[in-house]
Amino acid sequence: MATFNLADLFEMVCDAVPDREAVVSGERRFTYRTLDDRANRLAHHLASVGIGRGHHVGLQLLNGTEYVEGMLACFKIRAVPINVNYRYVEDELRYLYDDADLRAVIVHRQFGERIAKIQPSLELLKHVLVVEDRTDVPLPDGARAYEAELASASPARDFGARSADDVYCAYTGGTTGMPKGVLWRQEDIFFAGIGGGDPLHAGNVIERPEGLLERIYDVGLCALPTPPFMHVSSHWLVFSMLLGAGKIVIAPGGRFDPATIWRLVGDERVNVLVIVGDAMARPLADELEARASTYDTSTLMVVGSGGAVLSPDTKNRLTAVLPNAFIVDGFGSSETGTMGAQPSSAAPLGYYKDAQKTADTFVEVDGVRWVTPGDFAIVDTDGTIVLRGRGLVSINTGGEKVFPEVVEASLKEHPDVFDAVVVGVPDERWGERVVAVVQPRTARAPTLQEVQDFLRARLAGYKVPRDLVVVEKVERQPSAKPDYRWARERAVEALAGGPS
């Protein structure tokens, strides 16, 4: 009997549409039957090396079919897939591997040397499965080849019973701090983050697992997630589509290239495109504005953004070039799911191995459990909720709170600014002062005075940056979220000789 367990739900849909395309990635075009077969083989292989219920398996992978297979395989044997940031260097990886108690990891070969360097210090990590990627990076001792192990494993779906209480875990560092694992019941994340049987996240959720089968249409939706699958918005979209008998399109190598994205939208008849804020939206808009006649976007119904600011200027540009698509500016977090898109959401179980952070973030009031992820908002008199930004990165300047996202959104309207991150740096008088770290558009050179004059017409004076640091490229996290730690370090370094 099916439960609200992610593996149970996938297998139920797979049996209903075995020959429908599930995943397209480069030359690979996998049907639901093929995807299930490969996930079964991987599940049997993991079980053969001692991975079972509750064990954590790292996925240190670029976007590809292997990421989807890895998540499904873990769920099939009641293990827990752990998303690993593939940009992490040795010290960061050592922390995450140890904190997450990883027993096995599936990794693209190009990241293998980093694992080799930290493996001797990791007592639990016993198994490394390597996905080839045409690099020749040295591998950890005892590493096994992904495709060879799948080929020798059983494709049978002969696993034991599962439960809606089985664990889903998302490791998140947010925009600051060390990564931490958010634990959910699978039933709860199905409704809070994966749509509850509604791929468009409009709140039309199912009441029983079999309800998924009643919503399978002759032609399923097609979605293209552009952020890395280690970012929850991407793998939530993947499961929303797979549990709705839809198709997932993956950009070759998991890389973000605007021309490739728009070509895939037309070639694969994509209906839903998911991005992360201005960092992806602006180059996509640039490409479409420059070469609109090159691409067919007629099937695109929704462009969904989350995880970072989608500024009003960028929304207007997307609306102009995609007049028939809804531009959805979503919000939420690993701790909340897709807030604002569901009639109600369940709360996570807490953080893995961190009782104090769990107590601080998940608070019970009058018998109701609330999540307090650190985002700030106000409620206007008409009931409208106005988001202010993440309190953890807010800037306190002379007692005034400045939320970086607000300033960043206005900065990106400046004609000479391509990307920007706003941070606070220490100031003897004000405690912190506001600094803009800016990547200019090609052949442009905005000055501090020009930027200040531009912003003063849009923002209160205390929010206007006192310094401007121009960089060749604004660094962001792999998810395209702002890397505030990098920006703050860059600002402090650049301003070491005094205000510019």
Protein Blocks (a to p, Z undefined) as FASTA:
>chain_A
ZZfdfklmmmmmmmmmmmbcfbdghjbccdfklmmmmmmmmmmmmmmnopaehiacdddd
dddfklmmmmmmmmmnopacddddfkbcfklmmmmmmmnopabdcddfklmmmmmmmmmm
mmklmbdcdddehiacdcdehiacfklmmmmpcfbdcbccddfkbccddddekjgdjddd
ddddfklmmmmmnonopanonopacfbfklmmmmccfbdcddddfbdfklmklmmmmmmm
mmnopacdddehhiacfklmmmmmmmnopabdcdehjklmmmmmmmmmmmmmlpccklpm
bdcdehiacdfklmmmmmmmmmmbccdddeddfknopghiafbdcddfbdehilklmmmm
mcceehiacddehpacdddfkopacdfbjfklpcceehiacdfklmmmmmmmpmkbmbdc
ddddddfklopacdddddddehiacdfklmmmmmmmmbcfklpcfbdcddfbdcddfkop
acfklmmmmmmmmmmnopZZ
